[in-house]
């Protein structure tokens, strides 16, 4: 078993995952990330969100006159998150803090290390926290997500961002309990700018803290992952902990026998539904014929079914090519083999989960 040590705490985005309201991360994905078993891959929306964040910050500053810290054009360093004063695993990297005194702004001309050192020095100063007014987050949303953003100046925002902002409120209030608001600005469809206000809610804060503490105590400290599910994050977990078999085949325990029976029953149902799916698919292919596909609406929801030929591809039998080259140019065989070896890498084999379903013995 791998000797696990947490490499990070529960951040705003991971808090939403722990609470089950993050559409892109599950509790197990949060578990994996806390232990460094996986790293968040940047999605296209995330990349554009990061690029547009300074522009959104400038628009917010122009509309409100607020002073954004550490600077309008950059936020805190995600590699060095802010930590709760009393709860070490409660962390976060807010996009910006809104301050009263501009003397605390970080000079944009400072290089990365000096800027980070200046931030750390300021964050350790109680006088700085005494003049922090509230926090700010910048978001982007496509037209499809616009429906989840309600009336401006309200707290009617997607649940993941409500949890994230509330998590940050609880975090910064450990430094200044007078902070009660968090502004969230969003650019919808690249052309609608709105700002919302999340206010500190004591009941929500206590509920989040309790759930997060339970997760930390029951899963992180005990190195026990959440219960098994169909979550793809399990593949990362298994790849890290059980990359290969080290012990021989063993007799199943009573619990393992019970789980296998449930798997068998699920497999039998899967076969039934797979056959039905293939039958219906073939019936639809017969209907479509030589058309590119069909489309329609169901209860005002549009749907589409296409049946198109993919592009032709070519497959080269490289082994046969090498063998023939070696035959035609026998003097070059050693060189050819050396070149192949120099450009050959070993890809670790993956463990195959291969059930042998029960059958009558002869």
C-alpha positions as CSV (number, residue, x, y, z in Angstrom):
1,X,0.0,0.0,0.0
2,X,1.3,3.5,-0.9
3,X,2.2,5.6,2.0
4,X,-0.2,8.5,1.6
5,X,0.3,12.1,2.9
6,X,-2.0,15.0,2.1
7,X,-0.4,17.5,-0.2
8,X,-3.2,20.0,0.0
9,X,-6.2,20.9,2.1
10,X,-9.9,21.3,1.2
11,X,-10.1,24.3,-1.1
12,X,-13.2,26.1,-2.4
13,X,-13.6,23.9,-5.5
14,X,-12.9,20.7,-3.5
15,X,-15.4,21.8,-0.8
16,X,-18.1,21.8,-3.5
17,X,-16.9,18.3,-4.5
18,X,-16.9,17.0,-1.0
19,X,-20.5,18.4,-0.6
20,X,-21.5,16.7,-3.9
21,X,-22.4,19.9,-5.8
22,X,-19.4,20.1,-8.1
23,X,-20.4,18.9,-11.6
24,X,-16.8,18.3,-12.6
25,X,-15.4,16.7,-9.4
26,X,-16.7,13.9,-7.2
27,X,-15.8,13.3,-3.5
28,X,-13.3,10.6,-4.7
29,X,-11.8,13.1,-7.2
30,X,-11.3,15.5,-4.2
31,X,-9.8,12.6,-2.2
32,X,-7.3,11.8,-5.0
33,X,-6.4,15.5,-5.5
34,X,-5.8,16.1,-1.8
35,X,-3.3,13.2,-1.8
36,X,-1.7,14.2,-5.0
37,X,-3.0,11.1,-6.9
38,X,-4.3,13.3,-9.7
39,X,-4.1,16.8,-10.9
40,X,-6.9,18.9,-12.4
41,X,-6.7,19.1,-16.1
42,X,-7.4,22.5,-17.6
43,X,-10.7,22.4,-19.5
44,X,-11.3,24.8,-22.4
45,X,-13.7,26.8,-20.3
46,X,-11.2,27.0,-17.4
47,X,-8.5,28.3,-19.7
48,X,-10.7,31.1,-21.1
49,X,-12.0,31.9,-17.7
50,X,-8.4,32.4,-16.4
51,X,-7.6,34.6,-19.4
52,X,-10.7,36.7,-19.1
53,X,-10.5,37.1,-15.3
54,X,-8.4,40.3,-15.3
55,X,-10.8,41.9,-17.8
56,X,-13.8,41.0,-15.6
57,X,-11.9,42.3,-12.6
58,X,-11.2,45.7,-14.4
59,X,-14.9,46.0,-15.4
60,X,-16.0,45.3,-11.8
61,X,-13.5,47.9,-10.5
62,X,-14.7,50.5,-13.0
63,X,-18.3,50.0,-12.1
64,X,-17.9,49.9,-8.4
65,X,-14.8,51.8,-7.6
66,X,-13.6,48.9,-5.5
67,X,-9.9,48.3,-4.8
68,X,-9.0,44.7,-5.7
69,X,-6.1,43.0,-4.0
70,X,-3.4,41.8,-4.6
71,X,-4.0,43.6,-8.0
72,X,-6.7,44.0,-10.6
73,X,-4.6,42.1,-13.1
74,X,-3.6,39.1,-10.9
75,X,-4.8,37.2,-7.9
76,X,-3.3,35.0,-5.2
77,X,-1.0,32.2,-6.1
78,X,-2.8,28.8,-6.3
79,X,0.4,27.1,-5.2
80,X,0.3,28.9,-1.9
81,X,-3.3,28.9,-0.8
82,X,-4.6,30.9,2.2
83,X,-5.2,28.8,5.3
84,X,-7.8,29.1,8.0
85,X,-6.3,30.5,11.2
86,X,-7.6,27.6,13.3
87,X,-8.4,24.8,10.9
88,X,-5.3,23.8,8.9
89,X,-7.1,21.8,6.2
90,X,-9.5,24.7,5.4
91,X,-7.8,26.4,2.5
92,X,-8.6,28.5,-0.5
93,X,-7.3,30.8,-3.2
94,X,-9.9,33.6,-3.7
95,X,-9.7,35.5,-7.0
96,X,-9.4,38.8,-5.2
97,X,-10.0,40.6,-1.9
98,X,-11.5,44.0,-1.8
99,X,-9.6,46.4,0.4
100,X,-10.0,49.9,1.7
101,X,-6.4,51.1,1.7
102,X,-4.5,51.0,-1.6
103,X,-1.1,51.0,0.1
104,X,-1.4,47.2,0.4
105,X,-1.6,46.7,-3.4
106,X,1.2,44.5,-4.9
107,X,3.4,46.2,-7.4
108,X,2.7,44.5,-10.8
109,X,6.4,45.0,-11.8
110,X,7.6,42.7,-9.1
111,X,8.8,39.3,-10.3
112,X,6.9,36.1,-9.2
113,X,9.0,35.3,-6.1
114,X,9.2,38.8,-4.8
115,X,5.4,39.3,-5.4
116,X,4.6,36.1,-3.5
117,X,6.9,37.1,-0.6
118,X,5.2,40.5,-0.5
119,X,1.8,38.8,-0.4
120,X,2.8,36.5,2.4
121,X,4.1,39.4,4.5
122,X,0.9,41.4,4.0
123,X,-1.4,38.4,4.7
124,X,0.4,37.9,8.0
125,X,-0.4,41.5,9.1
126,X,-3.5,41.9,11.3
127,X,-3.8,45.5,10.2
128,X,-4.3,44.3,6.6
129,X,-7.1,42.1,7.5
130,X,-8.7,44.8,9.6
131,X,-9.3,46.9,6.5
132,X,-10.4,44.0,4.1
133,X,-14.0,44.8,3.2
134,X,-15.1,41.6,1.3
135,X,-14.1,39.1,-1.4
136,X,-14.6,38.9,-5.1
137,X,-14.8,36.1,-7.7
138,X,-14.8,36.4,-11.5
139,X,-16.6,33.9,-13.6
140,X,-17.5,33.3,-17.2
141,X,-20.6,31.4,-18.5
142,X,-21.8,30.4,-21.9
143,X,-25.4,31.1,-23.1
144,X,-26.4,27.6,-22.0
145,X,-25.4,28.3,-18.4
146,X,-27.2,31.7,-18.3
147,X,-30.3,30.1,-16.9
148,X,-28.5,29.3,-13.7
149,X,-27.7,32.9,-13.0
150,X,-30.7,34.8,-11.5
151,X,-31.4,38.4,-10.8
152,X,-28.4,40.7,-10.5
153,X,-27.3,41.7,-7.0
154,X,-29.0,38.6,-5.5
155,X,-27.3,35.3,-4.5
156,X,-29.1,33.4,-7.2
157,X,-25.9,31.8,-8.7
158,X,-24.9,28.2,-9.6
159,X,-24.7,26.1,-6.4
160,X,-21.0,25.3,-6.9
161,X,-20.1,29.0,-6.9
162,X,-22.4,29.7,-3.9
163,X,-20.6,27.0,-1.9
164,X,-17.2,28.2,-3.1
165,X,-17.9,31.8,-2.1
166,X,-19.4,30.8,1.2
167,X,-16.3,28.6,1.8
168,X,-14.0,31.6,1.2
169,X,-16.2,33.7,3.5
170,X,-15.7,31.2,6.3
171,X,-12.0,31.2,5.5
172,X,-11.3,34.9,5.6
173,X,-13.6,35.5,8.6
174,X,-11.1,33.5,10.6
175,X,-8.9,36.6,10.1
176,X,-11.6,39.2,10.3
177,X,-15.1,38.2,11.5
178,X,-16.5,41.6,10.2
179,X,-16.3,40.4,6.6
180,X,-19.8,39.3,5.7
181,X,-20.1,39.7,1.8
182,X,-18.6,38.1,-1.2
183,X,-19.2,39.6,-4.7
184,X,-19.3,37.3,-7.7
185,X,-19.1,38.9,-11.2
186,X,-19.9,36.9,-14.3
187,X,-19.6,37.6,-18.0
188,X,-22.3,35.6,-19.8
189,X,-22.0,34.8,-23.4
190,X,-19.1,37.3,-23.7
191,X,-21.5,40.2,-23.6
192,X,-23.6,40.3,-20.4
193,X,-21.8,41.5,-17.2
194,X,-23.5,41.0,-13.9
195,X,-22.5,41.0,-10.2
196,X,-24.1,39.0,-7.4
197,X,-23.7,39.2,-3.7
198,X,-23.3,36.2,-1.4
199,X,-23.8,37.0,2.2
200,X,-22.5,35.1,5.2
201,X,-24.9,32.4,6.3
202,X,-24.1,31.0,9.7
203,X,-26.2,27.8,9.2
204,X,-24.7,27.1,5.8
205,X,-21.2,27.8,7.2
206,X,-21.7,25.3,10.1
207,X,-23.1,22.7,7.8
208,X,-20.2,23.0,5.3
209,X,-17.6,22.9,8.1
210,X,-19.3,19.8,9.6
211,X,-19.4,17.9,6.3
212,X,-15.8,18.9,5.4
213,X,-14.5,17.9,8.9
214,X,-16.3,14.6,8.7
215,X,-14.7,14.0,5.2
216,X,-11.3,14.9,6.6
217,X,-11.6,12.7,9.7
218,X,-13.2,9.7,8.1
219,X,-11.4,9.6,4.7
220,X,-8.2,11.7,4.7
221,X,-6.9,11.0,8.2
222,X,-7.8,7.3,7.9
223,X,-6.6,7.0,4.3
224,X,-10.0,5.5,3.5
225,X,-11.6,6.5,0.1
226,X,-15.3,7.2,-0.3
227,X,-17.6,4.2,-1.0
228,X,-17.2,2.7,-4.4
229,X,-19.2,4.1,-7.3
230,X,-19.1,4.3,-11.1
231,X,-17.0,7.4,-10.8
232,X,-14.1,7.5,-13.4
233,X,-11.8,8.8,-10.7
234,X,-11.6,5.3,-9.4
235,X,-9.3,4.4,-12.3
236,X,-6.8,6.9,-11.0
237,X,-7.1,5.4,-7.5
238,X,-6.6,1.8,-8.7
239,X,-3.7,2.8,-11.0
240,X,-1.9,4.3,-8.0
241,X,-2.6,1.7,-5.4
242,X,-3.1,-1.6,-7.3
243,X,-1.1,-1.3,-10.6
244,X,-0.4,-5.1,-10.6
245,X,-1.2,-8.3,-8.8
246,X,1.3,-9.5,-6.2
247,X,-0.6,-12.4,-4.7
248,X,-2.1,-15.5,-6.2
249,X,-5.8,-16.3,-6.8
250,X,-7.6,-16.7,-3.5
251,X,-10.9,-18.1,-2.3
252,X,-13.6,-15.5,-2.0
253,X,-14.8,-14.3,1.4
254,X,-18.6,-14.2,2.1
255,X,-18.7,-10.4,1.3
256,X,-16.8,-10.9,-1.9
257,X,-19.1,-13.8,-2.9
258,X,-22.1,-11.5,-2.3
259,X,-20.6,-8.7,-4.4
260,X,-19.9,-11.1,-7.2
261,X,-23.4,-12.4,-7.2
262,X,-24.7,-8.8,-7.5
263,X,-22.2,-8.2,-10.4
264,X,-23.4,-11.3,-12.1
265,X,-27.1,-10.2,-11.8
266,X,-26.1,-6.8,-13.2
267,X,-24.3,-8.4,-16.1
268,X,-27.3,-10.5,-17.0
269,X,-29.5,-7.4,-17.0
270,X,-26.9,-5.6,-19.1
271,X,-27.0,-8.3,-21.7
272,X,-30.7,-8.0,-21.9
273,X,-30.6,-4.2,-22.3
274,X,-27.7,-4.4,-24.7
275,X,-29.6,-6.7,-27.0
276,X,-32.6,-4.4,-26.9
277,X,-30.4,-1.4,-27.6
278,X,-28.8,-3.1,-30.6
279,X,-32.2,-4.2,-31.9
280,X,-33.6,-0.6,-31.7
281,X,-30.4,0.8,-33.2
282,X,-30.6,-1.6,-36.2
283,X,-34.3,-0.7,-36.6
284,X,-33.4,3.0,-36.7
285,X,-30.5,2.4,-39.2
286,X,-33.0,0.7,-41.5
287,X,-35.3,3.7,-41.3
288,X,-32.4,6.2,-41.9
289,X,-31.2,4.3,-44.9
290,X,-28.9,6.5,-47.0
291,X,-29.7,9.7,-45.2
292,X,-27.1,11.4,-42.9
293,X,-29.5,11.0,-39.9
294,X,-32.7,12.3,-38.3
295,X,-33.7,14.9,-35.7
296,X,-36.7,16.0,-33.8
297,X,-38.0,17.3,-30.5
298,X,-39.3,15.7,-27.4
299,X,-41.1,17.9,-24.9
300,X,-39.4,21.0,-26.3
301,X,-36.0,19.3,-26.1
302,X,-34.2,18.9,-29.4
303,X,-32.5,15.6,-30.3
304,X,-30.4,14.3,-33.2
305,X,-29.3,10.9,-34.4
306,X,-26.6,10.8,-37.1
307,X,-25.3,7.8,-39.1
308,X,-22.2,8.9,-41.1
309,X,-19.2,7.2,-42.5
310,X,-15.9,8.2,-40.9
311,X,-12.9,9.1,-42.9
312,X,-10.8,6.3,-44.4
313,X,-7.6,5.6,-42.5
314,X,-4.4,3.7,-43.4
315,X,-2.7,1.2,-41.3
316,X,1.0,0.4,-41.7
317,X,2.4,-2.9,-40.7
318,X,5.6,-1.5,-39.3
319,X,7.0,-4.9,-38.3
320,X,6.7,-6.1,-41.9
321,X,8.3,-2.9,-43.2
322,X,11.3,-3.3,-40.9
323,X,11.7,-7.0,-41.8
324,X,11.6,-6.2,-45.5
325,X,14.1,-3.4,-45.0
326,X,16.5,-5.7,-43.2
327,X,16.2,-8.2,-46.0
328,X,16.8,-5.7,-48.8
329,X,19.6,-3.8,-47.0
330,X,21.2,-6.5,-44.9
331,X,24.2,-4.3,-44.1
332,X,21.9,-1.8,-42.4
333,X,20.0,-4.3,-40.2
334,X,21.9,-3.5,-37.1
335,X,21.4,0.3,-37.6
336,X,17.7,-0.2,-38.2
337,X,17.3,-2.3,-35.1
338,X,19.2,0.3,-33.1
339,X,17.0,3.1,-34.4
340,X,13.9,1.2,-33.5
341,X,15.2,0.5,-30.0
342,X,16.1,4.1,-29.4
343,X,12.6,5.2,-30.3
344,X,10.8,2.4,-28.4
345,X,9.2,3.1,-25.0
346,X,7.6,0.6,-22.6
347,X,3.9,1.3,-21.8
348,X,3.0,-0.3,-18.5
349,X,0.3,-2.9,-18.9
350,X,-3.1,-2.3,-17.3
351,X,-4.9,-4.8,-15.1
352,X,-7.9,-6.5,-16.8
353,X,-11.0,-7.0,-14.8
354,X,-12.2,-10.2,-16.4
355,X,-15.1,-12.2,-14.7
356,X,-15.8,-15.8,-15.6
357,X,-19.5,-16.1,-15.1
358,X,-20.9,-19.2,-13.3
359,X,-21.6,-22.2,-15.4
360,X,-22.6,-25.8,-14.8
361,X,-19.7,-28.2,-14.1
362,X,-19.6,-31.4,-16.1
